[in-house]
Amino acid sequence: MKIYLDNAATTPLSIDVFQAMQPYFFENFGNPSSAHHCGRDAKTAVEKSRKVIAELLNTTPEHIIFTSGGTEADNTAILSAIRENQIKLAITTPFEHHAVLNTLKTLQQNGEIELVFLEHDDRGNLSLSHLEQLLAAGERAFVSVMHGNNEVGNLNDIDEIAEVCSKYSAVFHSDTVQTMGQYVYDTQKLKADFLVGSAHKFHGPKGAGFLYKRSSAAIRPFINGGAQESSQRSGTENVTGIVGLAKALEIAYENRDAYQKHIADLKERMIYKLNDAIPGVRFNGNSAQKNLSLSTVLSAAIPQTLTGASPLDYLDIFQICASGGSACSSHSATGSHVLHALGTDPSRSTIRFSFSRYNTAEEVDYVVDKLADLFKLSPAPFEYYNVRTA
């Protein structure tokens, strides 16, 4: 039995989404830039999808730019805002996704900006008074704060952050990749200049995403070539991916309350079971705080086992997929930058469990039982573990 609890990295494709995409693989396969009827059919599908997403975000279609995913959307927003507005001060957090952090650090290394990180406590709660202090200094700034953290699940109050940024005419970008599809974004009320979506985080296809931009936000094309996406993003549109993206977001919105309750119940069950089965287990950041974290993400700090075995490797033996943090950091020699910024105990193993609507209570129980078994093993290394780590 394979159990997948790494949905913050990617989610399984919905059958309904696949069925919506299928005609654009085999029948309506035209290039949307072509003038003949095959091209027009493809173009119609792209524009219908744009309209669906725009309506869900309470905006108009011209504010939606299709991209290859969240990373490209983040890069486009950051580079456009900073360079088009000649901004020299960027403010962010040490908990951002690498798509944001590495882009800003590169700009800093190139001498284009001064980069400042917001103060925070040991749970990762941000100091908004520090943000206001920085903005009140007078220099127009670019601010990037994610809505929900992909590793520990901390939620940031982006409504309040957007209000502060608006007060000082700062450009506000929020990486909403982990929260898109889970939260309703009313762009007529939320004063964000840029929001981001990536289809594969809410049961859509990989390689399809979008950038929302306010009407006042200027875009400098990140990819140059043709005049696609109103000359804001060149390259032939990924028609099948775009159709799947719109369908996946539509399904997520239509069933949001039911999905959220199901996932929140799974997370609450996992917290209860882990506390009962593993003495001394802790939870990173606000991960176990119901109203302060994503229902989809639980970051558990596991005590050392008698065998010295890695809990993640042990779970993998039983076909259980979880992670230690971001998938983008899984091969990093320095480990998770988020956990490092939180100052977590390095002697503990971190397991990030991330849930979706397809997970079940039975899966949660099975996973916790397997982890509990690991803590009952003799200190003598067990044979299978030796084979896997040799």
C-alpha distance (Angstrom), angle and dihedral (degrees) to the residues before:
residue distance angle dihedral
M1 . . .
K2 3.80 . .
I3 3.80 116.9 .
Y4 3.78 118.6 -167.3
L5 3.81 116.3 -157.3
D6 3.81 99.8 155.0
N7 3.79 98.9 91.6
A8 3.81 93.4 137.5
A9 3.81 86.1 68.2
T10 3.79 94.7 47.2
T11 3.79 138.6 -34.7
P12 3.80 131.3 -132.3
L13 3.78 114.6 -97.0
S14 3.79 114.1 -101.7
I15 3.81 114.4 -119.1
D16 3.81 89.4 -134.1
V17 3.81 89.6 53.7
F18 3.79 92.0 49.5
Q19 3.79 91.0 50.6
A20 3.80 90.5 51.9
M21 3.82 90.1 51.0
Q22 3.81 97.7 44.3
P23 3.83 99.6 83.7
Y24 3.80 90.3 55.7
F25 3.80 91.6 58.5
F26 3.80 96.2 52.9
E27 3.82 113.4 12.3
N28 3.80 112.5 21.4
F29 3.78 94.3 36.4
G30 3.81 98.0 138.1
N31 3.79 126.5 133.3
P32 3.82 106.6 -102.4
S33 3.81 89.9 -138.6
S34 3.82 92.5 59.0
A35 3.81 117.0 104.5
H36 3.84 97.6 -142.3
H37 3.81 125.0 88.6
C38 3.82 94.1 -91.6
G39 3.78 89.7 56.6
R40 3.79 92.4 43.7
D41 3.82 91.1 53.2
A42 3.79 90.7 52.4
K43 3.81 91.7 45.7
T44 3.79 90.0 51.3
A45 3.81 90.3 54.0
V46 3.81 91.3 51.0
E47 3.80 93.4 49.2
K48 3.80 93.5 45.1
S49 3.80 88.2 53.0
R50 3.80 91.2 48.7
K51 3.81 89.6 51.9
V52 3.82 92.2 49.9
I53 3.81 92.3 52.9
A54 3.80 92.7 43.7
E55 3.80 92.0 52.5
L56 3.81 91.6 49.0
L57 3.82 89.3 54.0
N58 3.83 92.5 42.5
T59 3.77 94.5 -117.5
T60 3.81 137.5 103.9
P61 3.83 126.0 -91.0
E62 3.81 96.8 -106.2
H63 3.81 88.8 68.0
I64 3.83 92.8 62.6
I65 3.83 119.0 83.2
F66 3.80 118.1 -174.9
T67 3.81 116.9 -134.3
S68 3.79 139.2 170.4
G69 3.81 90.2 -96.7
G70 3.78 145.4 -61.0
T71 3.79 97.8 -47.3
E72 3.79 94.0 56.4
A73 3.80 91.3 44.3
D74 3.82 92.0 51.2
N75 3.80 91.9 47.1
T76 3.79 91.9 48.6
A77 3.79 92.9 50.9
I78 3.81 95.0 45.7
L79 3.80 98.0 45.2
S80 3.80 93.6 41.6
A81 3.78 96.1 48.3
I82 3.78 95.9 45.5
R83 3.80 98.6 42.4
E84 3.80 100.1 36.9
N85 3.81 92.1 48.2
Q86 3.82 94.0 38.0
I87 3.80 89.9 -127.2
K88 3.80 116.5 177.7
L89 3.81 101.1 -177.0
A90 3.81 123.5 65.8
I91 3.80 123.4 -176.6
T92 3.78 123.4 -165.0
T93 3.82 143.0 137.0
P94 3.81 131.7 -97.8
F95 3.82 88.3 -122.1
E96 3.80 98.4 66.9
H97 3.79 124.2 120.2
H98 3.80 114.7 -94.4
A99 3.81 88.9 -110.0
V100 3.79 85.9 70.4
L101 3.82 103.0 29.3
N102 3.79 97.6 47.4
T103 3.80 92.8 45.5
L104 3.81 91.9 52.1
K105 3.81 92.6 43.5
T106 3.80 90.2 52.5
L107 3.81 90.3 52.5
Q108 3.79 89.0 49.4
Q109 3.81 92.4 49.2
N110 3.80 89.1 50.5
G111 3.80 89.9 54.6
E112 3.81 93.6 -115.6
I113 3.81 97.2 119.0
E114 3.77 145.7 13.1
L115 3.81 108.1 -122.6
V116 3.81 120.0 -148.9
F117 3.81 127.1 -176.9
L118 3.78 121.9 -144.9
E119 3.79 117.9 -116.6
H120 3.80 116.7 -109.9
D121 3.79 141.8 175.0
D122 3.82 127.7 -113.5
R123 3.81 90.6 -85.8
G124 3.78 92.5 54.7
N125 3.80 96.3 -106.6
L126 3.80 108.3 153.8
S127 3.79 125.8 -128.2
L128 3.79 107.1 -123.2
S129 3.79 89.6 -178.4
H130 3.81 87.1 62.3
L131 3.80 89.1 50.8
E132 3.79 91.9 52.2
Q133 3.80 90.9 46.0
L134 3.81 90.6 54.2
L135 3.80 93.6 46.3
A136 3.79 93.9 45.2
A137 3.81 89.8 60.9
G138 3.79 86.3 84.8
E139 3.80 106.6 -117.0
R140 3.79 113.7 117.9
A141 3.79 108.8 -113.2
F142 3.77 142.7 -164.3
V143 3.82 111.9 -131.6
S144 3.81 124.3 -164.3
V145 3.80 119.2 -176.7
M146 3.79 122.5 158.0
H147 3.80 119.9 -131.0
G148 3.82 98.0 -138.7
N149 3.79 125.8 14.7
N150 3.79 114.8 -123.6
E151 3.82 95.6 -147.4
V152 3.80 107.6 40.0
G153 3.80 100.0 12.8
N154 3.82 98.6 -124.0
L155 3.79 112.6 166.0
N156 3.80 119.8 -143.1
D157 3.79 123.3 -154.4
I158 3.78 96.9 -116.3
D159 3.81 92.3 170.7
E160 3.80 90.4 62.8
I161 3.81 92.4 40.0
A162 3.81 90.1 51.6
E163 3.81 90.5 51.0
V164 3.81 91.5 52.1
C165 3.80 91.1 47.7
S166 3.80 91.7 48.8
K167 3.80 90.5 50.9
Y168 3.82 90.1 59.9
S169 3.86 97.3 34.2
A170 3.81 91.1 -113.3
V171 3.80 119.0 157.0
F172 3.82 108.4 -115.5
H173 3.79 123.2 -155.4
S174 3.80 122.7 177.6
D175 3.78 124.1 -167.6
T176 3.81 98.5 -138.4
V177 3.80 96.5 170.1
Q178 3.82 94.0 119.3
T179 3.80 95.0 43.6
M180 3.80 103.5 39.5
G181 3.80 106.9 111.7
Q182 3.79 92.4 22.2
Y183 3.81 99.0 65.5
V184 3.78 131.5 42.2
Y185 3.79 111.6 -119.5
D186 3.78 114.9 -159.0
T187 3.78 102.1 -169.5
Q188 3.80 90.9 -169.9
K189 3.81 88.1 66.6
L190 3.80 103.7 27.1
K191 3.80 107.6 78.1
A192 3.80 95.9 -147.9
D193 3.78 120.6 136.2
F194 3.80 94.4 -156.3
L195 3.83 135.6 22.8
V196 3.80 127.5 176.0
G197 3.80 137.0 -146.3
S198 3.81 133.1 -173.9
A199 3.81 118.5 -168.8
H200 3.80 98.8 -145.2
K201 3.82 91.4 62.5
F202 3.83 91.6 65.8
H203 3.82 103.0 37.8
G204 3.77 97.0 -78.2
P205 3.82 129.0 118.1
K206 3.80 126.1 -70.7
G207 3.80 116.8 -109.6
A208 3.80 97.6 41.1
G209 3.78 127.6 98.5
F210 3.77 143.3 133.6
L211 3.77 143.8 -137.1
Y212 3.78 120.9 -141.0
K213 3.79 113.4 -153.3
R214 3.77 130.1 -177.5
S215 3.78 117.0 -121.0
S216 3.80 90.9 -106.8
A217 3.81 93.2 53.9
A218 3.80 113.9 100.1
I219 3.81 118.4 -144.8
R220 3.78 125.0 -148.6
P221 3.83 107.1 -164.3
F222 3.80 111.6 -107.2
I223 3.81 89.8 -163.1
N224 3.81 119.5 39.1
G225 3.78 127.0 -155.7
G226 3.77 127.1 84.5
A227 3.78 130.6 12.4
Q228 3.81 98.4 -95.1
E229 3.81 120.1 141.1
S230 3.82 90.0 25.9
S231 3.83 88.9 -57.1
Q232 3.81 90.5 -60.3
R233 3.82 98.0 105.1
S234 3.78 120.2 18.9
G235 3.79 125.2 -151.3
T236 3.79 134.6 76.5
E237 3.79 108.3 -65.4
N238 3.80 118.1 -108.3
V239 3.79 93.1 -121.2
T240 3.81 97.6 -178.3
G241 3.80 91.1 45.9
I242 3.80 92.9 47.8
V243 3.81 92.0 49.6
G244 3.81 89.4 49.4
L245 3.80 91.7 46.8
A246 3.79 93.0 54.4
K247 3.79 93.7 44.0
A248 3.81 92.6 48.7
L249 3.81 92.7 50.2
E250 3.80 91.1 46.0
I251 3.82 91.2 53.4
A252 3.80 91.3 45.9
Y253 3.81 91.2 53.8
E254 3.80 95.7 43.3
N255 3.82 92.7 53.9
R256 3.78 99.9 27.4
D257 3.80 99.7 122.8
A258 3.81 94.6 48.6
Y259 3.80 93.1 44.5
Q260 3.80 92.5 47.0
K261 3.80 92.9 51.1
H262 3.81 92.2 48.3
I263 3.81 93.0 49.2
A264 3.81 93.9 43.3
D265 3.81 89.6 52.2
L266 3.81 90.4 52.2
K267 3.78 92.0 50.9
E268 3.80 92.7 47.6
R269 3.80 89.2 49.9
M270 3.81 91.3 50.2
I271 3.82 91.9 50.8
Y272 3.81 91.8 49.8
K273 3.81 93.7 45.9
L274 3.81 94.4 46.6
N275 3.80 92.4 49.0
D276 3.79 89.3 50.9
A277 3.82 97.3 43.7
I278 3.81 103.6 38.2
P279 3.81 117.0 44.9
G280 3.78 111.8 -144.7
V281 3.80 96.7 21.0
R282 3.81 112.6 152.8
F283 3.77 133.7 -169.8
N284 3.80 123.8 -130.9
G285 3.78 122.8 -123.6
N286 3.81 113.5 -24.8
S287 3.78 90.2 -34.5
A288 3.82 95.3 127.6
Q289 3.82 94.7 40.1
K290 3.80 107.1 102.7
N291 3.80 99.6 -150.7
L292 3.79 96.6 34.4
S293 3.80 101.1 53.2
L294 3.78 144.0 47.0
S295 3.80 114.1 -85.5
T296 3.79 87.6 -138.3
V297 3.83 98.3 59.7
L298 3.81 131.9 64.1
S299 3.81 119.3 172.5
A300 3.81 111.3 -164.5
A301 3.82 124.8 -169.5
I302 3.81 106.1 -148.7
P303 3.85 122.7 -157.9
Q304 3.79 119.0 -121.1
T305 3.80 114.3 -79.1
L306 3.81 123.9 -129.3
T307 3.80 90.8 -116.4
G308 3.78 94.3 48.0
A309 3.81 86.8 -126.0
S310 3.78 119.9 154.4
P311 3.83 108.3 -112.0
L312 3.81 90.3 -144.4
D313 3.80 92.7 53.1
Y314 3.78 89.8 46.1
L315 3.80 92.5 52.1
D316 3.79 90.3 47.2
I317 3.81 89.4 59.3
F318 3.80 87.0 63.8
Q319 3.83 93.6 47.2
I320 3.80 92.9 -103.9
C321 3.80 113.4 145.4
A322 3.80 117.3 -152.1
S323 3.80 132.6 131.6
G324 3.77 143.1 -136.1
G325 3.80 92.6 -127.3
S326 3.78 136.9 -51.6
A327 3.80 116.7 6.4
C328 3.81 86.5 -134.2
S329 3.83 89.3 61.1
S330 3.80 97.9 42.9
H331 3.83 93.7 101.6
S332 3.80 96.0 37.7
A333 3.79 116.2 122.6
T334 3.81 90.7 -149.3
G335 3.81 95.9 53.6
S336 3.78 127.3 -138.7
H337 3.80 115.7 -11.3
V338 3.81 88.8 -158.7
L339 3.81 94.5 56.6
H340 3.81 89.9 42.8
A341 3.83 90.8 53.5
L342 3.81 89.6 50.2
G343 3.80 91.0 51.6
T344 3.81 94.2 -127.6
D345 3.80 121.7 -177.2
P346 3.85 106.5 -87.5
S347 3.82 91.4 -155.0
R348 3.80 89.7 68.2
S349 3.79 126.7 78.0
T350 3.78 115.2 -127.9
I351 3.78 120.4 -143.4
R352 3.77 119.0 -171.1
F353 3.78 110.6 -155.9
S354 3.79 112.2 -169.4
F355 3.78 122.1 -174.7
S356 3.79 138.7 -153.5
R357 3.76 137.2 -173.5
Y358 3.80 89.3 -92.2
N359 3.81 95.0 62.6
T360 3.81 121.8 95.7
A361 3.79 139.5 -150.6
E362 3.81 88.6 -115.4
E363 3.79 90.0 59.0
V364 3.79 91.5 51.1
D365 3.81 90.9 51.1
Y366 3.80 92.6 48.6
V367 3.81 93.2 50.0
V368 3.80 93.7 49.6
D369 3.80 90.8 47.0
K370 3.80 90.3 54.0
L371 3.80 92.0 48.9
A372 3.80 90.1 49.0
D373 3.82 89.1 52.3
L374 3.80 89.5 56.8
F375 3.79 90.4 60.5
K376 3.80 91.0 52.9
L377 3.81 95.0 55.1
S378 3.79 121.0 111.7
P379 3.83 117.6 -103.4
A380 3.81 88.4 -111.7
P381 3.81 108.2 100.7
F382 3.77 111.4 -107.2
E383 3.76 117.8 -124.7
Y384 3.79 99.9 -117.6
Y385 3.77 92.9 51.3
N386 3.81 90.3 51.6
V387 3.79 90.5 52.7
R388 3.81 92.8 50.2
T389 3.79 95.5 48.2
A390 3.81 99.8 38.0
